[in-house]
Amino acid sequence: MRVAVVGAGMVGVSCAWALQRRGQEVVLLDRGEPGAKTSHGNAGVLSPTSLLPLNHPGLWSQLPDLLRGRSPGFRLRSEGLRRRLPALLGFLGQARPSVLEPTAQALHQLIGLSRPLHTQWMKEAGIAHRWRDAGWLFLYRSPAAWQAAAWAREWYRRFELSCQPLDAQALRELEPDLQRGFTHALWVQGAASVDEPGAVVRDLAAHLVGQGLQFVREEVRHLQRLGQGWQVQTSAGQRLEVDQVILALGPDSRDFLQAQWGWRLPMLHERGYHLHYAWQGRGLQRPIYDTAGAYVLSPMTPGMRLSTGVELAEATAPPREEMMQAAEAAARQVLPLGDRLQAPMWLGSRPTLPDSRPILDAAPGQPGLWLALGHQHIGFSTGPGSGEVMAALVLGQAPPINPRPFAALRWGRHWLR
Ligand SMILES: Cc1cc2nc3c(=O)[nH]c(=O)nc-3n(C[C@H](O)[C@H](O)[C@H](O)COP(=O)(O)OP(=O)(O)OC[C@H]3O[C@@H](n4cnc5c(N)ncnc54)[C@H](O)[C@@H]3O)c2cc1C
């Protein structure tokens, strides 16, 4: 069977990998190089704790501060808000206990499935050196902040995630550069990280090309049903005929589906920025999340990558320095951060659906067309598991985990028109 995978981010490359491993002929298309968009700019963390989404029920008590811009990890931009309002209300509406439980269960499965695949695939591609098994750290600046996160630790305990609480001294012993500012930490020992996520995706794709994958660097403009299969039309006028198509367009999915079929996918763009910095300390062994500053700092090949929290805006809205400056200022209070190593700052969008679960399913009413999108904050880590699920579905095989929580019509059909 010949399958076109459109989108060569972590999710699309993973779909291509899983299908090619099952003996299928795969054409991977992207308007840019593999791993150059959202999958390039993320924090490179793979954590079992990501089973708790941003829209957990506790979001309601945080809402007044979030809307007033008093939370360092969140900004709501007003431009284009009317268009985004249905998705935003849908996202808030899903912040309830009856949704959190199945979401946490589903994400736990997907995260658990993905992790061993990541290490196995990276080994096969000869890039195991990019992987770090040292976990990551949640940092707290006061006993009250530590106490306020007790509910999350209770979830981690329930799911038997490997985590170790640290006091200030134990934290300094583990990471000598974390000398000041933090009273408590949670060492998520079950987490891992990579030294450059975009390079991981690029190298995985290059390995597939070495094994027969066809990579087409062109924008896909239009999809047309042709007999039993599909015709993929590109910006350069190519017309590729394939049996099946997987769309893995990350944050561009919403606009593509709307232009193609008029669908209104309830996708939010949780934008985030990053910059790389020099470091005036001994170095960190693992990424850190400073809960007070709401930034993540990841040691990476190009430098210390400082990533911000969430700016809710249209994916195409112009960037603003505000969040990056706030994250940098918060980090400088407690860390030996050196000069900025790059300009301008990187900006990308976490593609988020109302219940914070991706869609991994057939496209409704379009035989032979599949959707793998909406991976919010965890698409780098959950790409491989998503690829395995998609390959099984496309080939009519039993998926390795229950795919029902990832069904396209789980909130009904209203978004199709
Ligand atoms: C600041 C930040 C920090 C993050 N940190 C983490 C983290 O630590 N861990 C984690 O797991 N996740 C993290 N994420 C989330 C993660 O980066 C995303 O969930 C993931 O990269 C999504 O992958 P994707 O393949 O779906 O999308 P993308 O990587 O965006 O890939 C989609 C591809 O589709 C292509 N495309 C779109 N339209 C077309 C078209 N018409 N024709 C051809 N090609 C097209 C694009 O060029 C792009 O390459 C973070 C995200 C951000 C923004």
The ligand as a Gaussian input file, in Angstrom:
#p B3LYP/6-31G(d) Opt

LIG

0 1
 C        7.346000      26.296000      23.765000
 C        6.955000      24.855000      23.569000
 C        7.484000      23.878000      24.404000
 C        7.124000      22.535000      24.239000
 N        7.728000      21.573000      25.011000
 C        7.447000      20.259000      24.790000
 C        8.149000      19.241000      25.510000
 O        9.021000      19.521000      26.322000
 N        7.821000      17.945000      25.265000
 C        6.871000      17.589000      24.325000
 O        6.609000      16.406000      24.159000
 N        6.238000      18.544000      23.607000
 C        6.492000      19.851000      23.810000
 N        5.837000      20.826000      23.088000
 C        4.775000      20.421000      22.164000
 C        5.325000      19.818000      20.888000
 O        6.351000      20.623000      20.352000
 C        4.196000      19.675000      19.864000
 O        3.084000      19.016000      20.447000
 C        4.676000      18.838000      18.685000
 O        5.868000      19.363000      18.150000
 C        3.616000      18.763000      17.601000
 O        4.168000      17.970000      16.570000
 P        3.456000      17.872000      15.179000
 O        4.239000      16.925000      14.354000
 O        2.009000      17.612000      15.389000
 O        3.536000      19.383000      14.586000
 P        4.749000      20.132000      13.846000
 O        6.043000      19.802000      14.441000
 O        4.363000      21.566000      13.754000
 O        4.713000      19.489000      12.407000
 C        3.689000      19.773000      11.470000
 C        4.350000      19.900000      10.104000
 O        3.348000      20.065000       9.109000
 C        3.886000      20.886000       8.097000
 N        2.788000      21.426000       7.311000
 C        1.740000      22.155000       7.761000
 N        0.892000      22.440000       6.753000
 C        1.433000      21.873000       5.641000
 C        1.023000      21.797000       4.269000
 N       -0.118000      22.352000       3.846000
 N        1.815000      21.147000       3.402000
 C        2.970000      20.566000       3.810000
 N        3.394000      20.584000       5.098000
 C        2.636000      21.232000       5.991000
 C        4.683000      21.938000       8.857000
 O        5.652000      22.539000       8.022000
 C        5.274000      21.116000       9.994000
 O        6.578000      20.686000       9.716000
 C        6.179000      22.176000      23.242000
 C        5.659000      23.156000      22.389000
 C        6.042000      24.481000      22.537000
 C        5.472000      25.514000      21.593000

